[in-house]
Amino acid sequence: MKTLLVAMSRPDTVYGTHPAHFAVVRGRQVVQHGQGVADELRGLPGRSLRLSLDSAANLTERVRVRALSRRFVPVLLQRQLAENGAFTDRFRFRSQVLSLRQGEAEVDVCAMLEDDAELAQDLLPSQERPLTHLLTAEASVAAFVGAATAAAVLVHWWHEGGLRTLGVRNGRVVWQRVMPFAAQRPDASPDQWKPLLDAASASAPTEFAGAHSHTIRLGAGPWLASAEWATNGSRELVNQLGKLFKGVPPETLLCHPDLYGLAFAQGQQSLIVNGYRQRVLAWQWAPALAAVASVAGAVALGLGIWWHAQADQQMAALQLDLTTLTAQAQGLQQQRPPAEAVAALRSAAWRETALGANLRVDHFLQALLAEIPEGAQVLKLAVQRNDQAAARIELADGQPVNVARRGSRNRKTEATQNAQAPTDATLQPVVSEPVSFTPATPVRRMPSAGEPSFKVDINIALGGGYAGAKLKAEALAEQLSRLGRLSNTRLSFQDTGATAPGARLQTQLTIAAGAF
């Protein structure tokens, strides 16, 4: 990714324009570099823009502020810069607290006039590409030196308008001094410019002015002709600085440290305001988000195509299954029997289920007579089908219909009752009571609910007196309960003398169809 680096000076103007040095870099490779007018750099390549601005009102140094907490340092620092006369107009600044001891904070400060920053942003093509870094020229020079070493270095930077001596450590400006030129600039004679360097070094802190400290000279100063870039054994440092970039001579790097130092500047040093900083973040994240969205869209498109192909295959398989099932249904429809045969089959099935097995009366009578004791006489025995099985059956559309039995059953019942009615008005009253007995263990299958069955009405005459007849009735009822389920079991007694038995056992026996 290409980055456009621009270094310009606020006081320099040529016919109302501002000259600027620029370089297009890709990593450590310089693609293009040169000098031009600030408002004509729009045609240069580069996805982002970095700018170092040189102005007499810039402040880049390390200061001390009275503070009890780190979070109050920016407010106290702004008040101090406004009260000590460093800035009389609106300004913007960035600060980094290095230490806080005993109520005093040591802070690195980069500050710039608001008008200078706005002018630089208006002149440069910051609308077409994001301006990610806006630094003071001194901060850019310090970042350039810090890219080669973190040790303390005294830098003599020859720039338009004067000589600037910077004390740099860890890529930050710790101390600086500006010596403006007199009416006549010193020439290339060492007798004229070396005293200036000695005077600047004399006031530097001990860590920068010691015998073993590094001292280098940058910028297009009078030492350019003789290539005297370093003293005190600092030539190795100068060689490292000259090799920071490829594609450009080392002298070009050493002459423009404020330009190439932008490549090593940190984001926290940038003087971009928060509103524009958000736009910069949007510019930076937009390509990544667009790439992610493109990849996600491509993946979604691929999945959609795959799912569509799978759906087509499933639809074809379902269509084949539907055709097969349709053919099978047509074949089964052709094999379906006619409605008359279905109705006859349903009628036969109902007959088999509803009517059940018939009763072998001879077997039943044989079992019944085996349970009746000697001396007892069966007076009445009536067998009939139970529930709906006693009705005659008609078929309507192949289904059974229960029709009440026609005939003279009621009349026969009345005739039987009339025939059994006593004709002797002199008979004694009849005593009738239920018989208490304990059902015995059945020897035949008992009828179940809903199962075809038969009802047998039984009337048995018992001889003897009342007490003997009662014991015989209870024993006989217990014996009959082995053949089926007894109900309505009663003992009737009438004193008839010696003419006939006066005790009768009347009961109703329900037996399962097919049990005999």
C-alpha positions as a printed NumPy array, in Angstrom:
array([[   0.   ,    0.   ,    0.   ],
       [   1.427,    3.339,   -1.076],
       [   1.616,    6.31 ,    1.282],
       [   2.145,    9.953,    0.296],
       [   4.541,   11.836,    2.593],
       [   4.527,   15.659,    2.46 ],
       [   6.753,   18.165,    4.312],
       [   6.   ,   21.873,    4.034],
       [   6.866,   25.108,    5.834],
       [   4.207,   27.582,    6.916],
       [   6.272,   30.765,    6.302],
       [   7.537,   29.711,    2.845],
       [   5.373,   31.164,    0.08 ],
       [   6.068,   31.617,   -3.627],
       [   3.552,   33.856,   -5.371],
       [   0.857,   32.906,   -2.898],
       [   1.609,   29.164,   -3.025],
       [   3.362,   26.935,   -0.545],
       [   6.28 ,   24.794,   -1.8  ],
       [   6.404,   21.276,   -0.398],
       [   8.65 ,   18.234,   -0.575],
       [   6.906,   14.921,   -1.192],
       [   7.72 ,   11.233,   -1.384],
       [   5.582,    8.233,   -2.305],
       [   6.672,    5.167,   -0.341],
       [   5.622,    1.548,   -0.277],
       [   6.951,    0.159,    2.966],
       [  10.683,    1.032,    2.906],
       [  10.75 ,    1.517,   -0.875],
       [  10.623,    5.084,   -2.224],
       [   8.555,    4.999,   -5.41 ],
       [   8.61 ,    8.699,   -6.23 ],
       [   9.981,   11.849,   -4.6  ],
       [  10.49 ,   15.503,   -5.464],
       [   9.303,   19.04 ,   -4.801],
       [   6.123,   20.79 ,   -5.863],
       [   3.31 ,   23.067,   -4.843],
       [   1.083,   21.872,   -1.985],
       [  -2.205,   22.428,   -3.815],
       [  -0.99 ,   20.519,   -6.926],
       [  -0.235,   17.167,   -5.262],
       [  -3.611,   15.636,   -6.039],
       [  -2.292,   13.601,   -8.953],
       [   0.27 ,   11.741,   -6.883],
       [  -0.476,    8.122,   -5.924],
       [  -1.013,    6.943,   -2.374],
       [  -3.981,    5.628,   -0.418],
       [  -3.151,    7.704,    2.684],
       [  -1.437,   10.997,    3.427],
       [   1.032,   12.071,    6.109],
       [   2.151,   15.683,    6.667],
       [   4.841,   17.413,    8.707],
       [   4.381,   21.173,    9.076],
       [   7.165,   23.564,   10.031],
       [   6.066,   26.731,   11.76 ],
       [   7.662,   29.173,   14.168],
       [   4.668,   28.704,   16.507],
       [   5.137,   24.937,   16.832],
       [   6.004,   23.539,   20.241],
       [   7.71 ,   20.159,   20.499],
       [   9.53 ,   19.431,   23.733],
       [   9.325,   17.867,   27.178],
       [   7.755,   19.982,   29.921],
       [   6.945,   19.629,   33.606],
       [   3.454,   20.253,   34.986],
       [   2.218,   20.357,   38.558],
       [  -0.487,   17.651,   38.789],
       [  -1.771,   15.087,   41.254],
       [  -3.413,   12.736,   38.717],
       [  -2.656,   11.719,   35.156],
       [  -6.174,   12.424,   33.944],
       [  -5.857,   16.108,   34.91 ],
       [  -2.595,   16.58 ,   32.997],
       [  -4.156,   17.57 ,   29.605],
       [  -6.301,   20.256,   31.219],
       [  -3.429,   21.659,   33.308],
       [  -1.072,   21.534,   30.325],
       [  -3.5  ,   23.45 ,   28.117],
       [  -3.876,   26.098,   30.799],
       [  -0.095,   26.367,   31.252],
       [   0.561,   26.778,   27.517],
       [  -2.084,   29.506,   27.306],
       [  -0.881,   31.378,   30.41 ],
       [   2.877,   31.368,   29.725],
       [   2.393,   33.01 ,   26.325],
       [   3.408,   30.042,   24.172],
       [   0.113,   30.392,   22.262],
       [  -2.111,   33.443,   22.051],
       [  -4.605,   31.963,   19.56 ],
       [  -6.427,   28.663,   19.378],
       [  -4.139,   25.659,   19.236],
       [  -4.268,   21.881,   19.284],
       [  -1.884,   19.592,   21.118],
       [  -1.078,   15.989,   21.994],
       [   0.565,   14.922,   25.237],
       [   2.037,   11.767,   26.696],
       [   2.702,   11.502,   30.42 ],
       [   6.058,    9.849,   31.062],
       [   6.1  ,    9.958,   34.848],
       [   4.253,   11.428,   37.83 ],
       [   6.236,   11.848,   41.025],
       [   5.533,   13.979,   44.084],
       [   2.873,   16.054,   42.364],
       [   4.956,   16.831,   39.246],
       [   4.371,   15.221,   35.843],
       [   6.917,   14.922,   33.048],
       [   5.078,   15.223,   29.741],
       [   6.035,   15.066,   26.041],
       [   4.106,   17.79 ,   24.174],
       [   3.439,   18.452,   20.484],
       [   1.396,   21.606,   19.809],
       [   0.411,   23.564,   16.705],
       [  -1.714,   26.609,   15.93 ],
       [  -5.223,   25.757,   14.795],
       [  -4.896,   28.1  ,   11.791],
       [  -1.722,   26.372,   10.614],
       [  -3.307,   22.935,   10.861],
       [  -6.463,   23.987,    9.009],
       [  -4.441,   25.712,    6.282],
       [  -2.337,   22.604,    5.72 ],
       [  -5.42 ,   20.392,    5.488],
       [  -7.067,   22.775,    3.029],
       [  -3.998,   22.955,    0.76 ],
       [  -3.363,   19.222,    0.623],
       [  -5.599,   16.62 ,   -1.072],
       [  -7.03 ,   15.412,    2.228],
       [ -10.538,   15.023,    0.781],
       [  -9.498,   12.361,   -1.731],
       [  -7.4  ,   10.316,    0.739],
       [  -7.229,   10.212,    4.532],
       [  -4.751,   12.457,    6.328],
       [  -3.666,    9.943,    8.949],
       [  -0.727,   11.845,   10.514],
       [  -0.268,   15.568,   11.095],
       [   3.   ,   16.262,   12.933],
       [   5.285,   19.126,   13.732],
       [   8.542,   19.102,   11.752],
       [  10.575,   18.558,   14.929],
       [   8.524,   15.475,   15.891],
       [   9.076,   14.024,   12.414],
       [  12.864,   14.55 ,   12.673],
       [  12.862,   12.856,   16.078],
       [  10.91 ,    9.872,   14.651],
       [  13.48 ,    9.635,   11.815],
       [  16.376,    9.457,   14.285],
       [  14.441,    7.112,   16.609],
       [  14.062,    4.621,   13.739],
       [  17.827,    4.005,   13.921],
       [  18.539,    4.252,   17.653],
       [  16.78 ,    4.817,   20.955],
       [  19.839,    6.36 ,   22.61 ],
       [  20.251,   10.061,   23.313],
       [  21.31 ,   11.926,   20.177],
       [  22.063,   15.639,   19.688],
       [  20.744,   16.626,   16.257],
       [  21.766,   19.807,   14.454],
       [  19.066,   20.328,   11.841],
       [  19.743,   23.005,    9.237],
       [  16.409,   24.291,    8.029],
       [  15.047,   27.329,    6.27 ],
       [  15.33 ,   30.28 ,    8.574],
       [  17.797,   28.967,   11.134],
       [  19.624,   26.21 ,   12.886],
       [  17.637,   23.948,   15.203],
       [  19.361,   21.798,   17.771],
       [  17.26 ,   18.925,   19.075],
       [  17.906,   16.528,   21.919],
       [  16.254,   13.264,   20.839],
       [  15.766,   10.089,   22.887],
       [  13.452,    7.156,   22.046],
       [  12.191,    9.001,   19.006],
       [  10.954,   11.977,   21.079],
       [  12.203,   15.565,   21.355],
       [  13.454,   16.093,   24.887],
       [  15.118,   19.467,   24.407],
       [  15.51 ,   21.955,   21.574],
       [  17.039,   25.299,   20.764],
       [  16.42 ,   27.519,   17.726],
       [  19.113,   29.889,   16.429],
       [  17.713,   32.097,   13.671],
       [  20.084,   33.278,   10.998],
       [  21.296,   36.829,   10.899],
       [  20.747,   39.016,    7.887],
       [  23.571,   37.154,    6.126],
       [  23.524,   33.366,    6.197],
       [  26.841,   31.657,    6.99 ],
       [  28.59 ,   30.172,    3.996],
       [  30.187,   26.781,    3.594],
       [  33.357,   27.824,    5.407],
       [  33.777,   25.805,    8.617],
       [  35.063,   28.9  ,   10.356],
       [  31.555,   30.368,   10.12 ],
       [  29.152,   27.475,   10.818],
       [  31.118,   25.439,   13.368],
       [  30.949,   28.212,   15.984],
       [  27.155,   28.119,   15.632],
       [  27.141,   24.388,   16.362],
       [  29.463,   24.799,   19.306],
       [  27.287,   27.536,   20.775],
       [  24.159,   25.369,   20.417],
       [  25.876,   22.34 ,   21.981],
       [  27.126,   24.379,   24.919],
       [  23.609,   24.938,   26.268],
       [  22.444,   21.322,   25.719],
       [  21.772,   19.027,   28.714],
       [  24.615,   16.833,   29.893],
       [  23.177,   13.636,   28.42 ],
       [  23.413,   15.176,   24.932],
       [  26.619,   17.229,   25.309],
       [  28.826,   14.541,   26.879],
       [  32.007,   13.283,   25.319],
       [  30.453,    9.921,   24.465],
       [  27.072,   11.18 ,   23.262],
       [  26.012,   10.989,   19.618],
       [  25.996,   14.186,   17.58 ],
       [  24.764,   14.27 ,   13.996],
       [  24.022,   16.969,   11.43 ],
       [  20.948,   16.828,    9.201],
       [  19.468,   19.094,    6.576],
       [  20.956,   20.849,    3.561],
       [  23.48 ,   22.772,    5.644],
       [  27.033,   23.917,    4.841],
       [  28.304,   20.44 ,    5.757],
       [  26.569,   18.967,    2.713],
       [  29.526,   19.72 ,    0.41 ],
       [  32.067,   17.997,    2.659],
       [  29.621,   15.26 ,    3.839],
       [  30.521,   15.95 ,    7.474],
       [  27.264,   14.485,    8.851],
       [  28.567,   13.219,   12.182],
       [  31.049,   13.826,   14.972],
       [  32.146,   12.008,   18.103],
       [  32.135,    8.619,   16.39 ],
       [  28.522,    8.831,   15.175],
       [  29.235,    7.891,   11.572],
       [  27.761,    4.431,   12.069],
       [  24.474,    6.065,   13.119],
       [  24.52 ,    8.246,   10.013],
       [  25.083,    5.147,    7.844],
       [  22.067,    3.49 ,    9.462],
       [  19.934,    6.546,    8.752],
       [  21.034,    6.57 ,    5.119],
       [  19.883,    2.952,    4.683],
       [  16.38 ,    3.325,    6.133],
       [  14.852,    3.56 ,    2.628],
       [  15.635,    2.06 ,   -0.733],
       [  15.374,    3.737,   -4.083],
       [  16.797,    7.072,   -2.961],
       [  20.384,    8.26 ,   -2.232],
       [  21.387,    8.506,    1.454],
       [  22.071,   12.251,    1.046],
       [  18.413,   12.808,    0.14 ],
       [  17.282,   11.093,    3.342],
       [  19.7  ,   13.088,    5.461],
       [  18.709,   16.364,    3.82 ],
       [  14.965,   15.819,    4.435],
       [  14.577,   14.08 ,    7.811],
       [  11.278,   15.907,    8.417],
       [   9.85 ,   14.231,    5.288],
       [  11.028,   10.629,    5.669],
       [  10.543,   10.62 ,    9.425],
       [   6.771,   10.629,    8.781],
       [   6.979,    6.945,    7.857],
       [   8.018,    6.125,   11.455],
       [   5.692,    8.502,   13.307],
       [   3.221,    7.028,   15.806],
       [  -0.499,    7.623,   15.613],
       [  -0.681,    9.09 ,   19.125],
       [   1.563,   11.969,   18.004],
       [  -0.823,   13.003,   15.249],
       [  -2.615,   16.323,   15.698],
       [  -5.709,   15.223,   13.774],
       [  -8.894,   16.357,   15.558],
       [ -11.442,   13.782,   16.676],
       [ -14.03 ,   14.584,   14.007],
       [ -11.61 ,   14.062,   11.16 ],
       [ -10.049,   11.122,   13.013],
       [ -13.335,    9.261,   12.703],
       [ -13.302,    9.843,    8.955],
       [  -9.758,    8.496,    8.852],
       [ -10.857,    5.368,   10.695],
       [ -13.713,    4.98 ,    8.227],
       [ -11.239,    5.322,    5.345],
       [  -8.951,    2.736,    6.888],
       [ -11.676,    0.218,    7.704],
       [ -13.639,    0.646,    4.489],
       [ -11.327,   -1.508,    2.274],
       [ -11.181,   -4.284,    4.872],
       [ -14.939,   -4.228,    5.387],
       [ -15.493,   -4.146,    1.644],
       [ -13.177,   -7.128,    1.226],
       [ -14.942,   -9.017,    4.012],
       [ -18.322,   -8.143,    2.504],
       [ -17.111,   -9.289,   -0.922],
       [ -15.843,  -12.587,    0.485],
       [ -19.066,  -13.067,    2.445],
       [ -21.084,  -12.254,   -0.664],
       [ -19.06 ,  -14.69 ,   -2.747],
       [ -19.487,  -17.394,   -0.1  ],
       [ -23.209,  -16.686,    0.122],
       [ -23.476,  -16.777,   -3.676],
       [ -21.611,  -20.094,   -3.794],
       [ -23.82 ,  -21.534,   -1.064],
       [ -26.896,  -20.286,   -2.878],
       [ -25.78 ,  -21.944,   -6.116],
       [ -24.994,  -25.169,   -4.244],
       [ -28.321,  -25.151,   -2.422],
       [ -30.127,  -24.438,   -5.685],
       [ -28.402,  -27.412,   -7.31 ],
       [ -29.274,  -29.608,   -4.326],
       [ -32.881,  -28.411,   -4.477],
       [ -33.032,  -29.249,   -8.199],
       [ -31.71 ,  -32.743,   -7.503],
       [ -34.19 ,  -33.277,   -4.679],
       [ -37.021,  -31.975,   -6.863],
       [ -36.049,  -34.383,   -9.637],
       [ -35.918,  -37.278,   -7.155],
       [ -39.31 ,  -36.319,   -5.714],
       [ -40.783,  -36.032,   -9.2  ],
       [ -39.482,  -39.528,   -9.999],
       [ -40.955,  -40.891,   -6.76 ],
       [ -44.256,  -39.187,   -7.512],
       [ -44.378,  -40.754,  -10.979],
       [ -43.614,  -44.202,   -9.504],
       [ -46.251,  -43.869,   -6.777],
       [ -48.82 ,  -42.637,   -9.311],
       [ -48.185,  -45.682,  -11.486],
       [ -48.463,  -47.99 ,   -8.465],
       [ -51.711,  -46.307,   -7.379],
       [ -53.177,  -46.776,  -10.844],
       [ -52.183,  -50.459,  -10.806],
       [ -53.75 ,  -50.959,   -7.366],
       [ -56.883,  -49.142,   -8.508],
       [ -57.238,  -51.559,  -11.36 ],
       [ -56.859,  -54.511,   -8.945],
       [ -59.509,  -53.19 ,   -6.556],
       [ -62.534,  -55.537,   -6.323],
       [ -66.03 ,  -54.28 ,   -7.267],
       [ -68.291,  -52.658,   -4.691],
       [ -70.634,  -55.674,   -4.529],
       [ -67.785,  -58.018,   -3.588],
       [ -66.568,  -55.583,   -0.919],
       [ -70.067,  -55.336,    0.555],
       [ -70.45 ,  -59.13 ,    0.65 ],
       [ -67.035,  -59.506,    2.292],
       [ -67.872,  -56.913,    4.931],
       [ -71.212,  -58.662,    5.638],
       [ -69.518,  -62.048,    6.032],
       [ -66.898,  -60.591,    8.348],
       [ -69.58 ,  -58.967,   10.481],
       [ -71.531,  -62.201,   10.705],
       [ -68.45 ,  -64.088,   11.857],
       [ -67.649,  -61.466,   14.505],
       [ -71.163,  -60.604,   15.754],
       [ -72.772,  -63.993,   15.826],
       [ -69.757,  -65.924,   17.033],
       [ -69.909,  -69.729,   17.528],
       [ -73.202,  -71.587,   17.993],
       [ -74.206,  -73.397,   21.128],
       [ -74.258,  -77.186,   21.266],
       [ -77.415,  -77.596,   23.329],
       [ -76.909,  -81.323,   23.814],
       [ -73.485,  -80.706,   25.373],
       [ -74.919,  -77.958,   27.565],
       [ -77.846,  -80.152,   28.763],
       [ -75.463,  -82.992,   29.548],
       [ -73.266,  -80.691,   31.68 ],
       [ -76.316,  -79.063,   33.321],
       [ -77.999,  -82.36 ,   34.295],
       [ -74.716,  -83.587,   35.759],
       [ -74.823,  -80.706,   38.28 ],
       [ -78.48 ,  -81.248,   39.365],
       [ -78.716,  -83.507,   42.441],
       [ -80.989,  -86.485,   42.825],
       [ -84.574,  -85.586,   43.761],
       [ -84.559,  -82.208,   41.953],
       [ -86.868,  -81.713,   38.952],
       [ -86.254,  -79.264,   36.069],
       [ -89.556,  -77.495,   35.478],
       [ -88.449,  -74.94 ,   32.918],
       [ -85.426,  -74.466,   30.633],
       [ -85.413,  -71.613,   28.05 ],
       [ -82.322,  -70.815,   25.946],
       [ -81.988,  -67.669,   23.789],
       [ -79.225,  -65.504,   22.343],
       [ -78.184,  -62.548,   24.448],
       [ -78.384,  -58.789,   23.475],
       [ -78.379,  -57.933,   19.748],
       [ -77.571,  -61.497,   18.727],
       [ -81.203,  -62.394,   19.453],
       [ -82.429,  -60.099,   16.667],
       [ -82.838,  -61.206,   13.102],
       [ -80.334,  -59.767,   10.629],
       [ -80.96 ,  -57.807,    7.447],
       [ -78.382,  -56.286,    5.127],
       [ -78.548,  -52.717,    3.807],
       [ -75.681,  -51.938,    1.382],
       [ -73.815,  -54.887,    2.778],
       [ -74.22 ,  -53.755,    6.446],
       [ -76.326,  -55.603,    9.12 ],
       [ -79.431,  -53.934,   10.405],
       [ -81.082,  -55.06 ,   13.666],
       [ -84.782,  -55.655,   13.224],
       [ -87.05 ,  -56.533,   16.078],
       [ -88.177,  -60.148,   16.023],
       [ -91.673,  -60.441,   14.638],
       [ -94.047,  -63.118,   15.855],
       [ -96.122,  -64.014,   18.745],
       [ -93.411,  -64.21 ,   21.346],
       [ -95.279,  -61.895,   23.653],
       [ -98.456,  -63.851,   23.15 ],
       [ -96.628,  -67.121,   23.878],
       [ -95.145,  -65.621,   27.024],
       [ -98.599,  -64.551,   28.186],
       [-100.016,  -68.029,   27.404],
       [ -97.175,  -69.685,   29.314],
       [ -97.728,  -67.409,   32.288],
       [-101.443,  -68.073,   32.129],
       [-100.821,  -71.816,   31.877],
       [ -98.511,  -71.713,   34.897],
       [-100.831,  -69.585,   36.933],
       [-102.326,  -71.552,   39.817],
       [-105.95 ,  -72.53 ,   39.438],
       [-106.497,  -73.616,   42.989],
       [-107.645,  -70.735,   45.051],
       [-106.931,  -72.695,   48.151],
       [-103.044,  -72.618,   47.697],
       [-100.958,  -71.166,   50.488],
       [ -99.084,  -67.865,   50.013],
       [ -95.703,  -68.03 ,   48.208],
       [ -92.528,  -66.935,   50.07 ],
       [ -89.714,  -65.726,   47.746],
       [ -86.191,  -64.654,   48.791],
       [ -82.789,  -64.338,   47.098],
       [ -80.339,  -67.17 ,   47.457],
       [ -76.967,  -66.413,   49.044],
       [ -74.118,  -68.517,   47.723],
       [ -70.423,  -68.312,   46.95 ],
       [ -69.585,  -68.747,   43.217],
       [ -67.465,  -71.79 ,   42.582],
       [ -64.403,  -72.027,   40.374],
       [ -65.646,  -72.047,   36.748],
       [ -64.972,  -75.123,   34.612],
       [ -66.122,  -73.353,   31.429],
       [ -65.026,  -70.088,   29.82 ],
       [ -66.926,  -67.161,   31.284],
       [ -68.565,  -64.653,   28.89 ],
       [ -66.713,  -61.316,   28.34 ],
       [ -68.191,  -57.865,   27.686],
       [ -69.241,  -57.452,   24.051],
       [ -68.801,  -61.15 ,   23.318],
       [ -71.752,  -63.157,   21.889],
       [ -73.46 ,  -65.149,   24.655],
       [ -76.637,  -67.064,   25.54 ],
       [ -79.123,  -66.625,   28.391],
       [ -80.705,  -69.7  ,   29.997],
       [ -83.753,  -69.266,   32.249],
       [ -83.944,  -72.21 ,   34.698],
       [ -86.742,  -73.257,   37.093],
       [ -85.979,  -76.268,   39.304],
       [ -88.278,  -77.875,   41.878],
       [ -86.693,  -78.993,   45.169],
       [ -88.262,  -81.385,   47.658],
       [ -88.385,  -81.195,   51.432],
       [ -89.201,  -78.524,   53.938],
       [ -88.166,  -74.893,   53.851],
       [ -84.882,  -75.288,   55.693],
       [ -83.792,  -78.306,   53.687],
       [ -84.867,  -76.688,   50.402],
       [ -82.849,  -73.552,   51.247],
       [ -79.676,  -75.574,   51.823],
       [ -80.266,  -77.536,   48.621],
       [ -80.852,  -74.278,   46.668],
       [ -77.573,  -72.716,   47.906],
       [ -75.596,  -75.857,   47.06 ],
       [ -77.234,  -76.156,   43.599],
       [ -76.581,  -72.468,   42.822],
       [ -72.937,  -72.901,   43.72 ],
       [ -72.707,  -75.919,   41.378],
       [ -74.429,  -74.067,   38.491],
       [ -71.991,  -71.109,   38.844],
       [ -69.295,  -73.416,   37.485],
       [ -71.023,  -73.384,   34.06 ],
       [ -71.546,  -69.616,   33.685],
       [ -72.553,  -66.384,   35.358],
       [ -75.714,  -66.592,   37.557],
       [ -78.078,  -63.673,   38.073],
       [ -81.556,  -63.14 ,   39.6  ],
       [ -81.213,  -66.286,   41.705],
       [ -84.23 ,  -66.647,   44.077],
       [ -85.887,  -69.41 ,   46.155],
       [ -89.718,  -69.569,   46.134],
       [ -91.487,  -71.695,   48.777],
       [ -95.161,  -72.596,   49.087],
       [ -96.492,  -75.144,   51.536],
       [ -98.305,  -77.665,   49.303],
       [ -98.286,  -80.548,   51.686],
       [ -97.349,  -83.972,   50.404],
       [ -98.928,  -83.525,   46.976],
       [ -95.896,  -81.888,   45.245],
       [ -92.549,  -80.164,   46.05 ],
       [ -93.174,  -76.692,   47.367],
       [ -89.669,  -75.147,   46.807],
       [ -88.53 ,  -73.764,   43.456],
       [ -85.107,  -72.392,   42.483],
       [ -85.392,  -69.722,   39.789],
       [ -82.205,  -68.311,   38.204],
       [ -80.736,  -66.957,   34.934],
       [ -77.498,  -68.486,   33.652],
       [ -75.362,  -66.545,   31.105],
       [ -72.959,  -68.757,   29.154],
       [ -70.364,  -67.796,   26.517],
       [ -70.984,  -68.746,   22.912],
       [ -68.793,  -71.659,   21.99 ],
       [ -68.215,  -72.681,   25.619],
       [ -70.169,  -75.925,   24.953]])
